Amino acid sequence: WLIHADSAHRLITDYKQRGQIVDKFEKALDNQRGLTMKAKSFNFWNELLVPWLTILAVGFYMAFKSREVIDGRLSLGAFLAMINVYKDLGDRFEGVYGCFTSMTEAIEPLAGLTGQFNLETDAEQRLQLQKNREDWVSRILRNSPLSDPIPVYDTLPIEFQQVCVPHS
């Protein structure tokens, strides 16, 4: 209804319904606030998920494998290299997750475009109207003298059909 309220501004003003529309809009905003906060919370925790998993994986590796380094069963280079591997994997998964969230943000606009592209069109009526205009101009040009010093297109009469001029 909000989209229609925007396009029907003149009608709302003419019938003095502005107060009711504003009240309705405020109620819609109030109802939306709870959903918006839930969505923001969901996105916040999801953005923290992969970095925290990375920290936990590196922490557990350090906790369990550091003893092997001290005992000499694992070299310090291998230990540090494995920590770097876990960190790099976490960074890559964070990038992949970012791509997935970007793709999900594109779904709603694409769905809206798909809906608009599937609406009925008036292409056939417009094509017929254009053909009628071309026929009318051709008929006028055929009947006008070519010897006039005034350009032919400047002599075309202006005609209006089915015109509605809104009043203020």
C-alpha positions in Angstrom: 0.0 0.0 0.0 2.9 2.3 0.6 3.9 2.4 -3.0 0.3 3.2 -4.0 0.2 5.9 -1.3 3.2 7.6 -2.9 1.8 7.5 -6.4 -1.7 8.6 -5.2 -0.4 11.7 -3.3 -2.8 14.0 -5.2 -5.8 11.8 -4.5 -4.9 11.6 -0.8 -4.5 15.4 -0.6 -7.8 16.0 -2.5 -9.8 13.8 -0.1 -7.9 15.1 3.0 -6.7 11.6 4.0 -3.1 12.6 4.8 -3.5 12.1 8.6 -4.9 8.6 8.1 -2.1 7.6 5.7 0.6 9.0 8.0 -0.9 7.0 10.9 -1.0 3.9 8.8 2.6 4.5 7.7 3.8 4.9 11.3 2.1 1.6 12.3 3.9 -0.1 9.4 7.2 1.3 10.6 6.5 0.2 14.2 5.7 -3.3 13.0 8.8 -3.4 10.8 11.2 -2.3 13.6 11.1 -5.6 15.5 11.8 -7.5 12.2 14.6 -5.1 11.3 16.3 -5.6 14.7 16.0 -9.4 14.4 17.5 -9.3 10.9 20.4 -7.0 12.2 21.1 -9.4 15.1 21.1 -12.4 12.7 23.5 -10.7 10.4 25.7 -9.5 13.3 26.1 -13.1 14.7 26.6 -14.6 11.2 29.4 -12.1 10.4 31.1 -13.2 13.6 30.7 -16.9 13.0 33.6 -17.6 10.7 36.2 -15.4 12.5 35.3 -17.1 15.8 35.5 -20.5 14.3 39.0 -19.6 13.0 40.1 -18.3 16.4 38.8 -21.5 18.1 40.5 -23.8 15.5 43.8 -22.0 16.0 43.4 -21.9 19.8 42.6 -25.6 20.0 45.5 -26.4 17.7 47.9 -24.3 19.8 46.6 -25.9 23.0 46.9 -29.5 21.9 50.0 -29.3 19.6 52.2 -26.9 21.6 53.1 -29.8 24.0 54.5 -31.7 21.0 56.7 -28.8 20.0 58.0 -28.6 23.6 58.7 -32.4 23.6 60.4 -32.2 20.2 58.0 -34.4 18.3 56.9 -31.5 16.1 59.1 -28.8 14.7 58.4 -25.2 15.5 58.3 -24.4 11.7 55.6 -27.1 11.1 53.6 -25.8 14.2 53.7 -22.2 12.9 53.0 -23.2 9.4 49.9 -25.2 10.5 48.7 -22.1 12.5 49.1 -20.1 9.3 47.1 -22.7 7.3 44.2 -22.5 9.8 44.3 -18.7 9.6 44.3 -18.7 5.8 41.5 -21.2 5.6 39.5 -19.0 8.0 40.1 -16.0 5.8 39.1 -17.9 2.7 35.9 -19.2 4.3 35.1 -15.7 5.4 35.5 -14.5 1.8 33.2 -17.3 0.5 30.6 -16.5 3.2 30.8 -12.9 2.2 30.1 -13.9 -1.4 27.1 -16.0 -0.3 25.6 -13.1 1.7 26.1 -10.8 -1.3 24.2 -13.3 -3.5 21.3 -13.5 -1.1 21.0 -9.8 -1.0 20.6 -9.8 -4.8 17.6 -12.2 -4.7 15.0 -9.7 -3.6 15.8 -7.1 -6.3 15.9 -9.8 -9.0 12.6 -11.1 -7.8 11.1 -7.6 -8.1 12.5 -7.2 -11.6 11.2 -10.6 -12.6 7.7 -9.6 -11.4 7.9 -6.3 -13.3 9.1 -8.0 -16.5 6.1 -10.4 -16.3 3.5 -7.6 -16.0 1.2 -7.0 -18.9 2.4 -4.5 -21.4 0.6 -2.1 -23.7 3.1 -2.6 -26.6 0.4 -3.7 -29.1 -1.8 -0.6 -28.3 1.2 1.7 -28.5 2.3 0.1 -31.8 -1.2 0.6 -33.2 -1.3 4.2 -32.0 2.1 4.9 -33.7 0.8 3.4 -36.9 -2.3 5.6 -36.7 0.0 8.7 -36.2 2.1 7.7 -39.2 -0.9 7.2 -41.4 -2.3 10.6 -40.3 0.9 12.4 -41.0 1.3 10.7 -44.4 -2.3 11.6 -45.3 -1.7 15.3 -44.3 1.6 15.4 -46.2 0.1 13.9 -49.4 -2.6 16.6 -49.4 -0.3 19.5 -48.8 1.3 21.5 -51.6 5.1 21.0 -52.0 5.7 24.5 -53.3 5.1 26.3 -50.0 8.1 28.3 -48.7 7.2 27.0 -45.2 8.6 23.5 -44.3 5.9 20.9 -44.7 6.2 19.6 -41.1 5.6 23.2 -39.8 2.2 23.2 -41.5 0.9 20.1 -39.7 -2.2 20.9 -37.6 -2.1 20.1 -34.0 -4.9 17.8 -32.9 -5.7 16.5 -29.4 -7.8 13.4 -28.8 -8.8 12.0 -25.4 -6.8 14.5 -23.4 -7.4 15.0 -19.7 -5.9 18.0 -18.0 -6.0 17.7 -14.2 -7.0 20.8 -12.2 -5.3 22.1 -9.2 
